Amino acid sequence: MIHRRPLALGLAALAPLALGGCLGVQTTPEKSAAKAKVAARRLAATQRGVTIGKRNATVKVRSTAVVQDPNGVAAVVRVQNTGATAASVPVGVAVFSAKGKKLYANDIPGLDPSLTSLPVLAAGEQVYWVDNQILVAGQAAHAQAAVGQARAKAPAGPPPRITLSKIAVGRDQDGVYAKGEVRNDSAIAQKRLTVACVALDGGKVIAAGRAVVERLPPAARAKKPTAFTVFFIGDPKRAKLECSAPPTVLSGGAAK
């Protein structure tokens, strides 16, 4: 006697699997990956690099510099505000070789706002803006910079006051750094505060770096001082340090 029933059951059990494969049924991880790809495409479509357009009439570029070492390149732009307080000021910078070849520009999509703008610049204020996230092939020789029109309304009163103190230079296996403390003397908590430092030797920039403080509560509510560490591109040696930390959250909201 030939027993055919078990074979029929076996084929029936395989049928749903075969049909599932033919219909392209996705597993949960596959669905998640597909959604992530769609989200990434949508984000890329909405992101834009910095565009300067019309130049800022009151925020002036006073000088530019580049420093380079095995860790990369830092572009430094010294800007001065000759007018009223300005918020969310775009800064465009390009780095060139000695032969004039463009090696880098911060007009690529997806950069952190601190690498494309200044959150606020008070009336009469002068600061050094630093982009230390530059990797290029070859030797960087000089930089060009431009400042665009402010993109946000400045606060009616003075911007929140941020002070830096106890800054000291050290060295470890990762290189030369400056450590210090940052204090928020306003009642407005700060987010992603950038501390920019440059080392000056006879007025020439010989090293530069920056650090990001994710959250900085008002000093009145802080349980302990907030420390920061800036690692340099270039060697500050015994040069004079100039550091600044423009507030990122103003009385009217976050500077974009």
C-alpha positions as CSV (number, residue, x, y, z in Angstrom):
1,M,0.0,0.0,0.0
2,I,1.3,3.4,-0.9
3,H,0.8,6.1,1.7
4,R,0.4,9.5,0.0
5,R,-1.2,11.6,2.8
6,P,1.9,12.6,4.7
7,L,3.4,13.9,1.4
8,A,0.4,16.0,0.7
9,L,0.5,17.5,4.2
10,G,4.2,18.3,3.8
11,L,3.5,20.1,0.5
12,A,0.7,22.0,2.1
13,A,2.9,23.1,4.9
14,L,5.5,24.4,2.5
15,A,3.0,26.2,0.3
16,P,2.6,29.3,2.6
17,L,6.4,29.7,2.8
18,A,6.8,29.5,-0.9
19,L,3.9,31.9,-1.4
20,G,5.3,34.3,1.2
21,G,8.7,34.3,-0.6
22,C,7.0,35.0,-3.9
23,L,4.9,37.9,-2.5
24,G,8.0,39.5,-1.0
25,V,6.7,39.6,2.6
26,Q,9.2,41.7,4.7
27,T,10.4,40.9,8.2
28,T,10.2,43.5,10.9
29,P,14.0,44.4,10.6
30,E,13.6,44.7,6.8
31,K,10.6,47.1,7.3
32,S,12.6,49.1,9.7
33,A,15.6,49.3,7.3
34,A,13.3,50.4,4.5
35,K,11.7,53.1,6.6
36,A,15.2,54.4,7.6
37,K,16.2,54.6,4.0
38,V,13.1,56.6,3.1
39,A,13.7,59.0,6.1
40,A,17.3,59.4,5.1
41,R,16.3,60.3,1.5
42,R,13.8,62.8,2.7
43,L,16.3,64.4,5.1
44,A,18.9,64.7,2.4
45,A,16.4,66.3,0.1
46,T,15.6,69.0,2.7
47,Q,19.1,69.7,3.9
48,R,21.0,72.6,2.4
49,G,24.5,73.8,2.8
50,V,25.2,77.4,4.0
51,T,24.4,80.0,1.3
52,I,25.5,83.6,1.9
53,G,23.6,85.5,-0.8
54,K,23.6,89.2,0.1
55,R,26.6,90.2,2.3
56,N,26.1,91.5,5.8
57,A,26.6,95.3,5.8
58,T,27.5,95.6,9.5
59,V,29.2,92.3,10.4
60,K,32.7,92.5,8.8
61,V,35.3,89.8,8.1
62,R,38.5,91.3,9.6
63,S,40.9,88.4,8.9
64,T,41.1,84.7,8.0
65,A,43.7,82.1,8.7
66,V,44.3,78.3,8.3
67,V,46.3,76.0,10.5
68,Q,47.1,72.4,9.6
69,D,48.7,69.4,11.3
70,P,48.3,65.6,11.0
71,N,44.8,65.8,12.6
72,G,43.4,68.1,9.9
73,V,42.8,71.7,9.1
74,A,41.2,74.5,11.1
75,A,39.8,77.6,9.4
76,V,39.6,80.7,11.5
77,V,37.6,83.8,10.7
78,R,37.8,87.0,12.8
79,V,34.5,88.9,12.6
80,Q,33.5,92.2,14.0
81,N,30.0,93.6,14.4
82,T,29.9,97.3,13.7
83,G,26.1,97.6,14.0
84,A,23.3,96.4,16.3
85,T,23.2,92.9,17.9
86,A,22.7,90.3,15.2
87,A,21.4,86.7,15.6
88,S,21.9,83.6,13.5
89,V,24.6,85.1,11.3
90,P,25.7,82.7,8.4
91,V,29.5,82.4,7.9
92,G,30.8,80.9,4.7
93,V,34.4,79.8,4.4
94,A,36.5,78.1,1.7
95,V,40.0,76.7,2.0
96,F,42.5,76.9,-0.9
97,S,45.9,75.4,-1.8
98,A,48.9,77.7,-2.6
99,K,48.0,77.3,-6.3
100,G,44.4,78.5,-5.7
101,K,42.7,75.1,-5.8
102,K,39.6,74.9,-3.6
103,L,40.1,72.1,-1.1
104,Y,37.0,72.6,1.1
105,A,33.9,74.8,1.6
106,N,31.3,74.6,4.3
107,D,28.5,74.8,1.8
108,I,27.9,71.0,1.9
109,P,24.6,69.7,3.4
110,G,24.3,68.3,6.9
111,L,26.9,70.4,8.8
112,D,26.3,71.3,12.4
113,P,25.0,74.9,12.7
114,S,28.0,75.9,14.6
115,L,30.1,75.2,11.5
116,T,28.0,77.4,9.3
117,S,27.0,80.3,11.5
118,L,27.4,82.4,14.6
119,P,24.4,82.2,17.0
120,V,24.6,85.8,18.1
121,L,27.0,88.7,17.9
122,A,26.5,91.7,20.2
123,A,26.9,95.3,19.0
124,G,30.6,96.1,18.7
125,E,31.7,92.6,19.5
126,Q,34.6,90.9,17.8
127,V,35.2,87.2,18.0
128,Y,37.1,84.3,16.3
129,W,34.9,81.8,14.6
130,V,36.5,78.3,14.1
131,D,35.8,75.4,11.9
132,N,38.1,72.5,12.9
133,Q,36.2,69.7,11.1
134,I,38.1,70.0,7.9
135,L,39.9,67.1,6.3
136,V,41.6,67.8,3.0
137,A,44.1,66.1,0.7
138,G,47.1,68.3,0.3
139,Q,48.4,71.4,2.0
140,A,46.0,74.2,2.9
141,A,47.4,77.7,2.3
142,H,44.7,80.2,2.9
143,A,41.0,80.8,3.4
144,Q,38.3,83.1,2.2
145,A,35.2,84.0,4.2
146,A,32.0,85.9,3.8
147,V,29.2,86.8,6.3
148,G,25.6,86.8,5.3
149,Q,22.4,88.6,6.5
150,A,21.2,87.7,10.0
151,R,18.4,85.0,9.8
152,A,16.8,85.6,13.2
153,K,15.6,88.5,15.2
154,A,18.0,89.6,17.9
155,P,16.8,89.8,21.5
156,A,15.5,93.2,22.7
157,G,18.0,93.3,25.6
158,P,21.6,92.2,25.9
159,P,22.2,88.5,24.9
160,P,22.8,86.0,27.8
161,R,26.2,86.4,29.3
162,I,28.6,83.5,29.1
163,T,32.0,83.7,30.9
164,L,35.1,81.5,30.6
165,S,37.6,81.1,33.4
166,K,40.5,79.0,34.7
167,I,41.8,78.3,31.2
168,A,45.1,76.4,31.1
169,V,47.0,74.6,28.4
170,G,48.1,70.9,28.8
171,R,49.2,68.0,26.7
172,D,48.4,64.3,26.6
173,Q,48.5,61.4,24.2
174,D,45.8,63.0,22.1
175,G,47.6,66.3,21.7
176,V,47.6,69.8,23.1
177,Y,44.5,71.0,24.8
178,A,43.0,73.9,26.8
179,K,40.8,73.2,29.8
180,G,38.7,75.6,31.6
181,E,35.3,76.4,33.1
182,V,32.3,77.9,31.5
183,R,29.6,79.8,33.4
184,N,26.1,80.8,32.4
185,D,25.4,84.2,34.0
186,S,21.9,84.4,32.7
187,A,18.6,82.8,33.6
188,I,18.3,81.0,30.3
189,A,19.7,77.4,30.0
190,Q,22.0,77.0,27.0
191,K,22.2,74.0,24.5
192,R,25.1,72.9,22.4
193,L,27.3,75.9,23.4
194,T,30.4,76.1,21.3
195,V,33.7,77.2,22.9
196,A,36.1,78.4,20.3
197,C,39.8,79.1,21.1
198,V,42.7,80.4,19.0
199,A,46.3,80.7,19.9
200,L,48.0,84.0,18.8
201,D,51.7,84.6,18.4
202,G,52.3,88.2,17.6
203,G,48.8,88.5,16.2
204,K,49.2,85.4,13.9
205,V,46.9,82.4,14.5
206,I,49.1,79.4,15.1
207,A,46.6,77.0,16.6
208,A,42.8,76.7,16.9
209,G,40.1,74.4,18.2
210,R,36.7,74.2,19.7
211,A,34.6,72.2,22.1
212,V,30.8,71.7,22.4
213,V,29.0,71.9,25.8
214,E,25.8,70.0,25.3
215,R,23.9,71.7,28.2
216,L,24.8,74.6,30.4
217,P,22.3,75.5,33.1
218,P,22.1,78.9,34.7
219,A,24.9,79.3,37.2
220,A,22.3,79.9,40.0
221,R,21.0,76.3,39.4
222,A,24.2,74.6,38.6
223,K,25.4,72.1,41.2
224,K,29.0,72.3,40.2
225,P,31.2,74.3,37.6
226,T,30.9,73.1,34.0
227,A,34.2,72.1,32.5
228,F,35.3,72.1,28.8
229,T,38.3,70.8,26.9
230,V,39.4,72.2,23.6
231,F,41.8,70.1,21.5
232,F,43.9,72.1,19.1
233,I,44.9,71.8,15.5
234,G,48.4,73.3,15.5
235,D,50.6,73.9,18.6
236,P,49.7,76.8,20.9
237,K,53.1,76.5,22.7
238,R,53.3,79.7,24.8
239,A,51.0,81.7,22.6
240,K,48.3,84.0,23.9
241,L,44.9,82.3,24.0
242,E,41.6,84.0,23.0
243,C,38.4,82.0,23.7
244,S,34.8,82.8,23.3
245,A,31.4,81.1,23.7
246,P,28.5,82.9,22.2
247,P,25.1,82.0,23.7
248,T,23.0,79.7,21.6
249,V,19.6,80.2,23.3
250,L,18.5,83.8,23.5
251,S,15.6,85.5,25.3
252,G,13.5,84.9,22.2
253,G,14.4,81.2,21.8
254,A,17.1,79.1,20.2
255,A,19.4,80.6,17.6
256,K,19.3,78.4,14.6
